[in-house]
């Protein structure tokens, strides 16, 4: 119960002051969006950006490569998996 209370206090601070979370992104020279849904209420540091579609990028590359190999979609690790900026990319 203490962990939940601390987490809710943290969220209250973050969403009470959206600038704090945005400053973290600026500090690390990156961008991002934090969305929280408690079953009734949505909270975010940037709802307009949260509505945009983004690729999961590197998060799923290894997992998807393993699925492709296991399912036989790709036969070997030397097969061209996809093209990126006109360059061949291999697993």
Biopython code that builds the backbone (N, CA, C, O; Angstrom):
import numpy as np
from Bio.PDB.StructureBuilder import StructureBuilder

atoms = [
    (1, "UNK", "N", (0.819, -1.191, 0.000)),
    (1, "UNK", "CA", (0.000, 0.000, 0.000)),
    (1, "UNK", "C", (0.865, 1.258, 0.000)),
    (1, "UNK", "O", (0.513, 2.262, -0.620)),
    (2, "UNK", "N", (2.000, 1.197, 0.701)),
    (2, "UNK", "CA", (2.885, 2.360, 0.751)),
    (2, "UNK", "C", (3.436, 2.690, -0.633)),
    (2, "UNK", "O", (3.571, 3.859, -0.996)),
    (3, "UNK", "N", (3.755, 1.639, -1.407)),
    (3, "UNK", "CA", (4.290, 1.868, -2.752)),
    (3, "UNK", "C", (3.258, 2.561, -3.638)),
    (3, "UNK", "O", (3.594, 3.467, -4.401)),
    (4, "UNK", "N", (2.019, 2.135, -3.535)),
    (4, "UNK", "CA", (0.959, 2.754, -4.342)),
    (4, "UNK", "C", (0.785, 4.215, -3.950)),
    (4, "UNK", "O", (0.640, 5.082, -4.811)),
    (5, "UNK", "N", (0.799, 4.484, -2.647)),
    (5, "UNK", "CA", (0.658, 5.861, -2.174)),
    (5, "UNK", "C", (1.795, 6.729, -2.677)),
    (5, "UNK", "O", (1.571, 7.847, -3.143)),
    (6, "UNK", "N", (3.022, 6.216, -2.583)),
    (6, "UNK", "CA", (4.173, 6.978, -3.072)),
    (6, "UNK", "C", (4.072, 7.213, -4.573)),
    (6, "UNK", "O", (4.378, 8.304, -5.053)),
    (7, "UNK", "N", (3.648, 6.202, -5.312)),
    (7, "UNK", "CA", (3.497, 6.342, -6.756)),
    (7, "UNK", "C", (2.442, 7.398, -7.086)),
    (7, "UNK", "O", (2.648, 8.220, -7.980)),
    (8, "UNK", "N", (1.337, 7.383, -6.386)),
    (8, "UNK", "CA", (0.290, 8.375, -6.630)),
    (8, "UNK", "C", (0.754, 9.778, -6.266)),
    (8, "UNK", "O", (0.412, 10.742, -6.950)),
    (9, "UNK", "N", (1.526, 9.898, -5.199)),
    (9, "UNK", "CA", (2.097, 11.203, -4.855)),
    (9, "UNK", "C", (3.046, 11.681, -5.942)),
    (9, "UNK", "O", (3.045, 12.858, -6.306)),
    (10, "UNK", "N", (3.858, 10.761, -6.460)),
    (10, "UNK", "CA", (4.774, 11.106, -7.551)),
    (10, "UNK", "C", (3.990, 11.593, -8.766)),
    (10, "UNK", "O", (4.339, 12.612, -9.361)),
    (11, "UNK", "N", (2.940, 10.878, -9.133)),
    (11, "UNK", "CA", (2.132, 11.283, -10.285)),
    (11, "UNK", "C", (1.482, 12.639, -10.062)),
    (11, "UNK", "O", (1.372, 13.444, -10.987)),
    (12, "UNK", "N", (1.056, 12.884, -8.844)),
    (12, "UNK", "CA", (0.460, 14.176, -8.539)),
    (12, "UNK", "C", (1.470, 15.297, -8.752)),
    (12, "UNK", "O", (1.133, 16.347, -9.299)),
    (13, "UNK", "N", (2.695, 15.077, -8.325)),
    (13, "UNK", "CA", (3.740, 16.083, -8.538)),
    (13, "UNK", "C", (4.039, 16.267, -10.013)),
    (13, "UNK", "O", (4.162, 17.392, -10.497)),
    (14, "UNK", "N", (4.154, 15.156, -10.723)),
    (14, "UNK", "CA", (4.496, 15.223, -12.148)),
    (14, "UNK", "C", (3.400, 15.909, -12.939)),
    (14, "UNK", "O", (3.675, 16.807, -13.735)),
    (15, "UNK", "N", (2.169, 15.498, -12.727)),
    (15, "UNK", "CA", (1.091, 16.047, -13.539)),
    (15, "UNK", "C", (0.600, 17.385, -13.015)),
    (15, "UNK", "O", (-0.065, 18.133, -13.733)),
    (16, "UNK", "N", (0.920, 17.682, -11.787)),
    (16, "UNK", "CA", (0.620, 19.005, -11.271)),
    (16, "UNK", "C", (1.564, 20.036, -11.870)),
    (16, "UNK", "O", (1.224, 21.214, -11.981)),
    (17, "UNK", "N", (2.742, 19.586, -12.252)),
    (17, "UNK", "CA", (3.747, 20.468, -12.832)),
    (17, "UNK", "C", (4.339, 19.777, -14.049)),
    (17, "UNK", "O", (5.393, 19.146, -13.964)),
    (18, "UNK", "N", (3.660, 19.899, -15.178)),
    (18, "UNK", "CA", (4.103, 19.245, -16.412)),
    (18, "UNK", "C", (5.518, 19.640, -16.802)),
    (18, "UNK", "O", (6.211, 18.882, -17.481)),
    (19, "UNK", "N", (5.947, 20.808, -16.383)),
    (19, "UNK", "CA", (7.273, 21.300, -16.754)),
    (19, "UNK", "C", (8.378, 20.414, -16.190)),
    (19, "UNK", "O", (9.441, 20.292, -16.798)),
    (20, "UNK", "N", (8.141, 19.797, -15.039)),
    (20, "UNK", "CA", (9.168, 18.943, -14.433)),
    (20, "UNK", "C", (9.506, 17.790, -15.366)),
    (20, "UNK", "O", (10.679, 17.544, -15.645)),
    (21, "UNK", "N", (8.500, 17.088, -15.848)),
    (21, "UNK", "CA", (8.734, 15.954, -16.740)),
    (21, "UNK", "C", (9.343, 16.419, -18.051)),
    (21, "UNK", "O", (10.260, 15.780, -18.567)),
    (22, "UNK", "N", (8.851, 17.514, -18.593)),
    (22, "UNK", "CA", (9.420, 18.039, -19.835)),
    (22, "UNK", "C", (10.874, 18.449, -19.658)),
    (22, "UNK", "O", (11.672, 18.308, -20.584)),
    (23, "UNK", "N", (11.230, 18.953, -18.487)),
    (23, "UNK", "CA", (12.631, 19.316, -18.224)),
    (23, "UNK", "C", (13.527, 18.088, -18.222)),
    (23, "UNK", "O", (14.686, 18.171, -18.629)),
    (24, "UNK", "N", (13.011, 16.949, -17.769)),
    (24, "UNK", "CA", (13.811, 15.719, -17.810)),
    (24, "UNK", "C", (14.141, 15.349, -19.247)),
    (24, "UNK", "O", (15.272, 14.969, -19.549)),
    (25, "UNK", "N", (13.166, 15.457, -20.126)),
    (25, "UNK", "CA", (13.421, 15.153, -21.534)),
    (25, "UNK", "C", (14.442, 16.126, -22.117)),
    (25, "UNK", "O", (15.334, 15.716, -22.859)),
    (26, "UNK", "N", (14.321, 17.401, -21.789)),
    (26, "UNK", "CA", (15.266, 18.408, -22.291)),
    (26, "UNK", "C", (16.670, 18.157, -21.749)),
    (26, "UNK", "O", (17.653, 18.311, -22.475)),
    (27, "UNK", "N", (16.767, 17.773, -20.482)),
    (27, "UNK", "CA", (18.066, 17.523, -19.851)),
    (27, "UNK", "C", (18.841, 16.437, -20.589)),
    (27, "UNK", "O", (20.063, 16.523, -20.710)),
    (28, "UNK", "N", (18.152, 15.428, -21.078)),
    (28, "UNK", "CA", (18.796, 14.324, -21.785)),
    (28, "UNK", "C", (18.712, 14.477, -23.299)),
    (28, "UNK", "O", (18.999, 13.538, -24.042)),
    (29, "UNK", "N", (18.319, 15.662, -23.750)),
    (29, "UNK", "CA", (18.271, 15.998, -25.173)),
    (29, "UNK", "C", (17.462, 14.969, -25.971)),
    (29, "UNK", "O", (17.904, 14.466, -27.004)),
    (30, "UNK", "N", (16.288, 14.682, -25.467)),
    (30, "UNK", "CA", (15.413, 13.722, -26.126)),
    (30, "UNK", "C", (13.970, 14.210, -26.024)),
    (30, "UNK", "O", (13.698, 15.242, -25.411)),
    (31, "UNK", "N", (13.084, 13.490, -26.606)),
    (31, "UNK", "CA", (11.673, 13.838, -26.485)),
    (31, "UNK", "C", (10.909, 12.598, -26.070)),
    (31, "UNK", "O", (11.366, 11.474, -26.279)),
    (32, "UNK", "N", (9.777, 12.800, -25.499)),
    (32, "UNK", "CA", (8.987, 11.661, -25.078)),
    (32, "UNK", "C", (7.666, 12.103, -24.494)),
    (32, "UNK", "O", (7.435, 13.283, -24.233)),
    (33, "UNK", "N", (6.824, 11.143, -24.302)),
    (33, "UNK", "CA", (5.504, 11.415, -23.760)),
    (33, "UNK", "C", (5.186, 10.369, -22.708)),
    (33, "UNK", "O", (5.428, 9.179, -22.909)),
    (34, "UNK", "N", (4.657, 10.806, -21.614)),
    (34, "UNK", "CA", (4.261, 9.920, -20.535)),
    (34, "UNK", "C", (2.746, 9.972, -20.438)),
    (34, "UNK", "O", (2.166, 11.046, -20.280)),
    (35, "UNK", "N", (2.108, 8.818, -20.533)),
    (35, "UNK", "CA", (0.648, 8.748, -20.427)),
    (35, "UNK", "C", (0.306, 7.786, -19.302)),
    (35, "UNK", "O", (0.854, 6.687, -19.220)),
    (36, "UNK", "N", (-0.588, 8.201, -18.452)),
    (36, "UNK", "CA", (-1.019, 7.378, -17.329)),
    (36, "UNK", "C", (-2.540, 7.288, -17.355)),
    (36, "UNK", "O", (-3.232, 8.289, -17.539)),
    (37, "UNK", "N", (-3.049, 6.073, -17.168)),
    (37, "UNK", "CA", (-4.494, 5.849, -17.121)),
    (37, "UNK", "C", (-4.800, 4.982, -15.915)),
    (37, "UNK", "O", (-4.284, 3.870, -15.809)),
    (38, "UNK", "N", (-5.625, 5.468, -15.011)),
    (38, "UNK", "CA", (-5.920, 4.716, -13.794)),
    (38, "UNK", "C", (-7.245, 3.960, -13.856)),
    (38, "UNK", "O", (-7.750, 3.502, -12.830)),
    (39, "UNK", "N", (-7.803, 3.830, -15.045)),
    (39, "UNK", "CA", (-9.072, 3.139, -15.196)),
    (39, "UNK", "C", (-10.244, 4.097, -15.334)),
    (39, "UNK", "O", (-11.318, 3.723, -15.805)),
    (40, "UNK", "N", (-10.022, 5.347, -14.913)),
    (40, "UNK", "CA", (-11.063, 6.366, -15.019)),
    (40, "UNK", "C", (-10.533, 7.662, -15.627)),
    (40, "UNK", "O", (-11.235, 8.339, -16.378)),
    (41, "UNK", "N", (-9.310, 7.992, -15.300)),
    (41, "UNK", "CA", (-8.761, 9.291, -15.681)),
    (41, "UNK", "C", (-7.475, 9.130, -16.473)),
    (41, "UNK", "O", (-6.629, 8.299, -16.144)),
    (42, "UNK", "N", (-7.337, 9.933, -17.519)),
    (42, "UNK", "CA", (-6.108, 9.972, -18.308)),
    (42, "UNK", "C", (-5.271, 11.158, -17.848)),
    (42, "UNK", "O", (-5.813, 12.214, -17.522)),
    (43, "UNK", "N", (-3.949, 10.986, -17.820)),
    (43, "UNK", "CA", (-3.033, 12.081, -17.499)),
    (43, "UNK", "C", (-1.812, 11.948, -18.394)),
    (43, "UNK", "O", (-1.361, 10.837, -18.674)),
    (44, "UNK", "N", (-1.278, 13.076, -18.843)),
    (44, "UNK", "CA", (-0.114, 13.063, -19.731)),
    (44, "UNK", "C", (0.616, 14.391, -19.640)),
    (44, "UNK", "O", (0.037, 15.416, -19.279)),
    (45, "UNK", "N", (1.896, 14.351, -19.973)),
    (45, "UNK", "CA", (2.652, 15.597, -20.042)),
    (45, "UNK", "C", (2.454, 16.284, -21.387)),
    (45, "UNK", "O", (2.769, 17.466, -21.524)),
    (46, "UNK", "N", (1.930, 15.556, -22.399)),
    (46, "UNK", "CA", (1.735, 16.138, -23.728)),
    (46, "UNK", "C", (0.699, 15.308, -24.491)),
    (46, "UNK", "O", (1.058, 14.397, -25.237)),
    (47, "UNK", "N", (-0.576, 15.621, -24.302)),
    (47, "UNK", "CA", (-1.638, 14.838, -24.934)),
    (47, "UNK", "C", (-1.589, 14.902, -26.455)),
    (47, "UNK", "O", (-1.883, 13.906, -27.117)),
    (48, "UNK", "N", (-1.226, 16.047, -27.024)),
    (48, "UNK", "CA", (-1.207, 16.147, -28.489)),
    (48, "UNK", "C", (-0.155, 15.215, -29.079)),
    (48, "UNK", "O", (-0.405, 14.582, -30.105)),
    (49, "UNK", "N", (1.016, 15.118, -28.453)),
    (49, "UNK", "CA", (2.060, 14.208, -28.938)),
    (49, "UNK", "C", (1.672, 12.757, -28.665)),
    (49, "UNK", "O", (2.019, 11.863, -29.437)),
    (50, "UNK", "N", (0.963, 12.529, -27.581)),
    (50, "UNK", "CA", (0.541, 11.167, -27.239)),
    (50, "UNK", "C", (-0.422, 10.599, -28.274)),
    (50, "UNK", "O", (-0.520, 9.381, -28.422)),
    (51, "UNK", "N", (-1.127, 11.459, -28.986)),
    (51, "UNK", "CA", (-2.078, 11.010, -29.998)),
    (51, "UNK", "C", (-1.403, 10.687, -31.331)),
    (51, "UNK", "O", (-2.038, 10.113, -32.215)),
    (52, "UNK", "N", (-0.129, 11.045, -31.489)),
    (52, "UNK", "CA", (0.603, 10.741, -32.716)),
    (52, "UNK", "C", (1.073, 9.292, -32.698)),
    (52, "UNK", "O", (1.337, 8.730, -31.635)),
    (53, "UNK", "N", (1.176, 8.693, -33.878)),
    (53, "UNK", "CA", (1.646, 7.321, -34.002)),
    (53, "UNK", "C", (3.149, 7.315, -34.208)),
    (53, "UNK", "O", (3.669, 8.034, -35.061)),
    (54, "UNK", "N", (3.848, 6.502, -33.425)),
    (54, "UNK", "CA", (5.290, 6.365, -33.537)),
    (54, "UNK", "C", (5.655, 4.888, -33.610)),
    (54, "UNK", "O", (4.994, 4.045, -33.004)),
    (55, "UNK", "N", (6.693, 4.589, -34.344)),
    (55, "UNK", "CA", (7.214, 3.229, -34.409)),
    (55, "UNK", "C", (7.874, 2.891, -33.077)),
    (55, "UNK", "O", (8.480, 3.766, -32.459)),
    (56, "UNK", "N", (7.774, 1.653, -32.621)),
    (56, "UNK", "CA", (8.437, 1.287, -31.375)),
    (56, "UNK", "C", (9.958, 1.291, -31.474)),
    (56, "UNK", "O", (10.641, 1.155, -30.459)),
    (57, "UNK", "N", (10.497, 1.444, -32.678)),
    (57, "UNK", "CA", (11.945, 1.560, -32.908)),
    (57, "UNK", "C", (12.693, 0.352, -32.364)),
    (57, "UNK", "O", (12.286, -0.783, -32.611)),
    (58, "UNK", "N", (13.751, 0.565, -31.647)),
    (58, "UNK", "CA", (14.642, -0.520, -31.229)),
    (58, "UNK", "C", (14.024, -1.462, -30.206)),
    (58, "UNK", "O", (14.529, -2.566, -30.002)),
    (59, "UNK", "N", (12.976, -1.058, -29.580)),
    (59, "UNK", "CA", (12.384, -1.855, -28.512)),
    (59, "UNK", "C", (12.058, -3.280, -28.943)),
    (59, "UNK", "O", (12.240, -4.219, -28.168)),
    (60, "UNK", "N", (11.586, -3.445, -30.153)),
    (60, "UNK", "CA", (11.124, -4.757, -30.584)),
    (60, "UNK", "C", (11.987, -5.398, -31.667)),
    (60, "UNK", "O", (11.607, -6.446, -32.190)),
    (61, "UNK", "N", (13.111, -4.826, -32.019)),
    (61, "UNK", "CA", (13.910, -5.371, -33.120)),
    (61, "UNK", "C", (14.372, -6.803, -32.853)),
    (61, "UNK", "O", (14.221, -7.669, -33.714)),
    (62, "UNK", "N", (14.922, -7.056, -31.692)),
    (62, "UNK", "CA", (15.423, -8.400, -31.379)),
    (62, "UNK", "C", (14.257, -9.381, -31.321)),
    (62, "UNK", "O", (14.319, -10.463, -31.906)),
    (63, "UNK", "N", (13.206, -9.004, -30.621)),
    (63, "UNK", "CA", (12.032, -9.863, -30.482)),
    (63, "UNK", "C", (11.431, -10.188, -31.847)),
    (63, "UNK", "O", (11.135, -11.347, -32.138)),
    (64, "UNK", "N", (11.250, -9.169, -32.682)),
    (64, "UNK", "CA", (10.675, -9.392, -34.011)),
    (64, "UNK", "C", (11.595, -10.216, -34.899)),
    (64, "UNK", "O", (11.116, -11.028, -35.690)),
    (65, "UNK", "N", (12.907, -10.024, -34.785)),
    (65, "UNK", "CA", (13.851, -10.821, -35.564)),
    (65, "UNK", "C", (13.749, -12.296, -35.172)),
    (65, "UNK", "O", (13.767, -13.171, -36.037)),
    (66, "UNK", "N", (13.642, -12.571, -33.876)),
    (66, "UNK", "CA", (13.510, -13.955, -33.416)),
    (66, "UNK", "C", (12.201, -14.581, -33.898)),
    (66, "UNK", "O", (12.176, -15.747, -34.294)),
    (67, "UNK", "N", (11.129, -13.817, -33.865)),
    (67, "UNK", "CA", (9.846, -14.326, -34.366)),
    (67, "UNK", "C", (9.949, -14.629, -35.854)),
    (67, "UNK", "O", (9.478, -15.671, -36.310)),
    (68, "UNK", "N", (10.564, -13.723, -36.614)),
    (68, "UNK", "CA", (10.702, -13.926, -38.063)),
    (68, "UNK", "C", (11.522, -15.171, -38.366)),
    (68, "UNK", "O", (11.177, -15.931, -39.271)),
    (69, "UNK", "N", (12.598, -15.391, -37.626)),
    (69, "UNK", "CA", (13.422, -16.589, -37.827)),
    (69, "UNK", "C", (12.659, -17.847, -37.416)),
    (69, "UNK", "O", (12.670, -18.845, -38.137)),
    (70, "UNK", "N", (12.001, -17.800, -36.266)),
    (70, "UNK", "CA", (11.293, -18.966, -35.753)),
    (70, "UNK", "C", (10.119, -19.362, -36.648)),
    (70, "UNK", "O", (9.858, -20.550, -36.838)),
    (71, "UNK", "N", (9.419, -18.387, -37.191)),
    (71, "UNK", "CA", (8.252, -18.679, -38.026)),
    (71, "UNK", "C", (8.613, -18.992, -39.469)),
    (71, "UNK", "O", (7.749, -19.388, -40.251)),
    (72, "UNK", "N", (9.887, -18.818, -39.833)),
    (72, "UNK", "CA", (10.329, -19.144, -41.175)),
    (72, "UNK", "C", (10.139, -18.028, -42.186)),
    (72, "UNK", "O", (10.405, -18.222, -43.372)),
    (73, "UNK", "N", (9.688, -16.870, -41.744)),
    (73, "UNK", "CA", (9.535, -15.728, -42.648)),
    (73, "UNK", "C", (10.898, -15.345, -43.207)),
    (73, "UNK", "O", (11.019, -14.981, -44.377)),
    (74, "UNK", "N", (11.915, -15.429, -42.371)),
    (74, "UNK", "CA", (13.299, -15.190, -42.784)),
    (74, "UNK", "C", (14.050, -16.497, -42.578)),
    (74, "UNK", "O", (13.973, -17.103, -41.509)),
    (75, "UNK", "N", (14.775, -16.931, -43.601)),
    (75, "UNK", "CA", (15.426, -18.244, -43.553)),
    (75, "UNK", "C", (16.775, -18.223, -42.836)),
    (75, "UNK", "O", (17.092, -19.151, -42.091)),
    (76, "UNK", "N", (17.573, -17.174, -43.052)),
    (76, "UNK", "CA", (18.895, -17.094, -42.418)),
    (76, "UNK", "C", (19.135, -15.679, -41.913)),
    (76, "UNK", "O", (18.433, -14.739, -42.287)),
    (77, "UNK", "N", (20.137, -15.550, -41.059)),
    (77, "UNK", "CA", (20.452, -14.223, -40.527)),
    (77, "UNK", "C", (21.088, -13.317, -41.580)),
    (77, "UNK", "O", (21.234, -12.116, -41.350)),
    (78, "UNK", "N", (21.470, -13.878, -42.735)),
    (78, "UNK", "CA", (22.075, -13.081, -43.805)),
    (78, "UNK", "C", (21.050, -12.556, -44.798)),
    (78, "UNK", "O", (21.387, -11.767, -45.681)),
    (79, "UNK", "N", (19.813, -12.985, -44.661)),
    (79, "UNK", "CA", (18.761, -12.525, -45.563)),
    (79, "UNK", "C", (18.458, -11.048, -45.290)),
    (79, "UNK", "O", (18.479, -10.600, -44.143)),
    (80, "UNK", "N", (18.177, -10.302, -46.361)),
    (80, "UNK", "CA", (17.827, -8.892, -46.199)),
    (80, "UNK", "C", (16.461, -8.818, -45.533)),
    (80, "UNK", "O", (15.481, -9.361, -46.043)),
    (81, "UNK", "N", (16.405, -8.161, -44.419)),
    (81, "UNK", "CA", (15.170, -8.084, -43.641)),
    (81, "UNK", "C", (14.287, -6.934, -44.114)),
    (81, "UNK", "O", (13.086, -7.117, -44.313)),
    (82, "UNK", "N", (14.864, -5.763, -44.294)),
    (82, "UNK", "CA", (14.137, -4.614, -44.818)),
    (82, "UNK", "C", (15.149, -3.567, -45.265)),
    (82, "UNK", "O", (16.344, -3.680, -44.991)),
    (83, "UNK", "N", (14.662, -2.567, -45.944)),
    (83, "UNK", "CA", (15.530, -1.484, -46.399)),
    (83, "UNK", "C", (15.279, -0.254, -45.536)),
    (83, "UNK", "O", (14.136, 0.070, -45.212)),
    (84, "UNK", "N", (16.353, 0.419, -45.172)),
    (84, "UNK", "CA", (16.253, 1.628, -44.377)),
    (84, "UNK", "C", (17.070, 2.710, -45.060)),
    (84, "UNK", "O", (18.285, 2.581, -45.208)),
    (85, "UNK", "N", (16.410, 3.763, -45.471)),
    (85, "UNK", "CA", (17.076, 4.861, -46.181)),
    (85, "UNK", "C", (17.827, 4.368, -47.412)),
    (85, "UNK", "O", (18.886, 4.895, -47.754)),
    (86, "UNK", "N", (17.282, 3.370, -48.065)),
    (86, "UNK", "CA", (17.896, 2.855, -49.277)),
    (86, "UNK", "C", (19.054, 1.905, -49.044)),
    (86, "UNK", "O", (19.644, 1.409, -50.004)),
    (87, "UNK", "N", (19.392, 1.640, -47.791)),
    (87, "UNK", "CA", (20.501, 0.736, -47.477)),
    (87, "UNK", "C", (19.943, -0.621, -47.048)),
    (87, "UNK", "O", (18.908, -0.695, -46.386)),
    (88, "UNK", "N", (20.638, -1.689, -47.432)),
    (88, "UNK", "CA", (20.221, -3.028, -47.012)),
    (88, "UNK", "C", (20.526, -3.202, -45.527)),
    (88, "UNK", "O", (21.567, -2.766, -45.034)),
    (89, "UNK", "N", (19.615, -3.835, -44.840)),
    (89, "UNK", "CA", (19.795, -4.093, -43.419)),
    (89, "UNK", "C", (19.608, -5.585, -43.191)),
    (89, "UNK", "O", (18.636, -6.174, -43.665)),
    (90, "UNK", "N", (20.523, -6.182, -42.479)),
    (90, "UNK", "CA", (20.476, -7.613, -42.194)),
    (90, "UNK", "C", (20.157, -7.823, -40.724)),
    (90, "UNK", "O", (20.296, -6.913, -39.907)),
    (91, "UNK", "N", (19.726, -9.040, -40.399)),
    (91, "UNK", "CA", (19.499, -9.363, -38.995)),
    (91, "UNK", "C", (20.833, -9.427, -38.328)),
    (91, "UNK", "O", (20.911, -9.687, -37.127)),
]
sb = StructureBuilder()
sb.init_structure("model")
sb.init_model(0)
sb.init_chain("A")
sb.init_seg("    ")
for serial, (resi, resn, name, xyz) in enumerate(atoms, 1):
    if name == "N":
        sb.init_residue(resn, " ", resi, " ")
    sb.init_atom(name, np.array(xyz, "f"), 0.0, 1.0, " ", f" {name:<3s}", serial, name[0])
structure = sb.get_structure()
